[in-house]
Amino acid sequence: MNKVADFLGGALVVAGIFVMVRPGSQGPSLVNAFGSAVYGVFNAITGGGSWR
């Protein structure tokens, strides 16, 4: 069962990479939005500051 889960997990990662680098995809925008969200959460938790 562990090998099946490893294979499915790997296939999911590879499929995600293909979707992100496909011409015309919104992958870079998604990564940018996710990074901005993480940055906002970090600022909310720490009370501000800049780590960029």
ZISULBEL-V381946 format. One record per pair of residues at least 4 apart in sequence whose ideal C-beta (glycine too) atoms are under 6 Angstrom apart, sorted by the first residue. I is the first residue (numbers start at 1). GAP is how many residues later the second one is. If there is no record, write none. Layout:
BEGIN
I;GAP + I;GAP
END
This chain:
BEGIN
20;7 + 26;4 + 43;5
END
